[in-house]
Amino acid sequence: MPAVVATLIGITPSVRFGHHGATQAKFIELRRQEGGLVLVTGEHAAIYSVPVPTATLYYVLDLFCRAMAMEGDKPVRSVSDILALVKAAHGF
């Protein structure tokens, strides 16, 4: 999740998670692009792209930050703490 947050806030241009599924061919990737973000997923030749506009990007970022702030069913960190941790991990 920290790698996704880093991409969502623009520290890194993309993040890719691959080698999933029975044949290790499934993947999901988030890439920053002008006007927001694109989510790309697929397996072998079946690849799908879903654009995420900037206005929606903020909701996705909030969702990931709130998930990272939780431990079990209780929040243990603030969203600002999560953002500071991700930035520090990337040297910002």
C-alpha positions as CSV (number, residue, x, y, z in Angstrom):
1,M,0.0,0.0,0.0
2,P,2.8,2.5,0.6
3,A,3.9,2.1,-3.0
4,V,0.4,2.9,-4.2
5,V,0.2,5.9,-2.0
6,A,3.5,7.1,-3.3
7,T,2.2,6.9,-6.9
8,L,-1.1,8.5,-6.0
9,I,0.6,11.6,-4.5
10,G,3.1,11.8,-7.4
11,I,6.3,10.7,-5.7
12,T,6.7,7.7,-8.1
13,P,5.3,7.6,-11.7
14,S,3.9,4.1,-11.4
15,V,3.6,0.9,-9.4
16,R,3.1,-2.6,-10.7
17,F,2.2,-5.8,-8.9
18,G,2.6,-8.9,-11.1
19,H,3.1,-12.6,-11.3
20,H,-0.2,-13.5,-9.8
21,G,-2.7,-16.3,-10.7
22,A,-2.2,-19.9,-11.6
23,T,0.2,-19.1,-14.5
24,Q,1.8,-16.1,-12.7
25,A,0.6,-13.9,-15.7
26,K,-1.8,-11.6,-14.0
27,F,-0.9,-8.1,-13.0
28,I,-2.2,-4.7,-11.9
29,E,-0.5,-1.4,-12.5
30,L,-1.2,2.2,-11.5
31,R,0.3,4.9,-13.7
32,R,0.2,8.7,-13.4
33,Q,-0.8,10.5,-16.5
34,E,-2.0,13.9,-17.5
35,G,-5.5,14.4,-16.0
36,G,-5.2,11.7,-13.3
37,L,-4.2,8.1,-13.3
38,V,-4.7,5.0,-15.3
39,L,-5.2,1.5,-13.8
40,V,-4.0,-1.3,-16.1
41,T,-4.8,-4.9,-15.4
42,G,-4.6,-8.1,-17.3
43,E,-3.3,-11.5,-18.1
44,H,-1.4,-12.5,-21.2
45,A,-2.9,-10.6,-24.2
46,A,-6.1,-9.6,-22.3
47,I,-5.2,-6.1,-21.0
48,Y,-7.7,-3.6,-19.7
49,S,-7.1,0.1,-18.9
50,V,-9.3,2.2,-16.7
51,P,-8.7,5.9,-16.5
52,V,-9.1,7.5,-13.1
53,P,-9.8,11.3,-13.3
54,T,-8.0,13.6,-10.9
55,A,-11.3,14.3,-9.1
56,T,-11.7,10.6,-8.3
57,L,-8.0,10.2,-7.5
58,Y,-8.5,12.1,-4.2
59,Y,-11.1,9.6,-3.0
60,V,-8.8,6.7,-3.9
61,L,-5.9,8.3,-2.0
62,D,-8.2,8.8,1.0
63,L,-9.3,5.2,0.9
64,F,-5.7,3.9,0.9
65,C,-4.5,6.3,3.6
66,R,-7.4,5.4,5.9
67,A,-6.8,1.6,5.3
68,M,-3.1,2.1,6.2
69,A,-4.1,4.0,9.3
70,M,-6.0,1.1,10.6
71,E,-4.8,-1.8,12.8
72,G,-7.5,-4.3,13.0
73,D,-10.8,-2.4,13.3
74,K,-9.3,0.7,15.0
75,P,-7.4,3.6,13.6
76,V,-4.0,3.9,15.2
77,R,-2.5,6.7,12.9
78,S,-3.7,9.8,11.2
79,V,-3.8,10.2,7.5
80,S,-1.2,13.0,7.8
81,D,1.0,10.5,9.7
82,I,0.6,8.0,6.8
83,L,1.5,10.7,4.2
84,A,4.5,11.7,6.2
85,L,5.7,8.1,6.5
86,V,5.4,7.5,2.8
87,K,7.2,10.7,2.0
88,A,10.0,9.9,4.4
89,A,10.4,6.4,2.9
90,H,11.0,8.1,-0.4
91,G,13.4,10.7,0.9
92,F,11.0,13.7,0.9
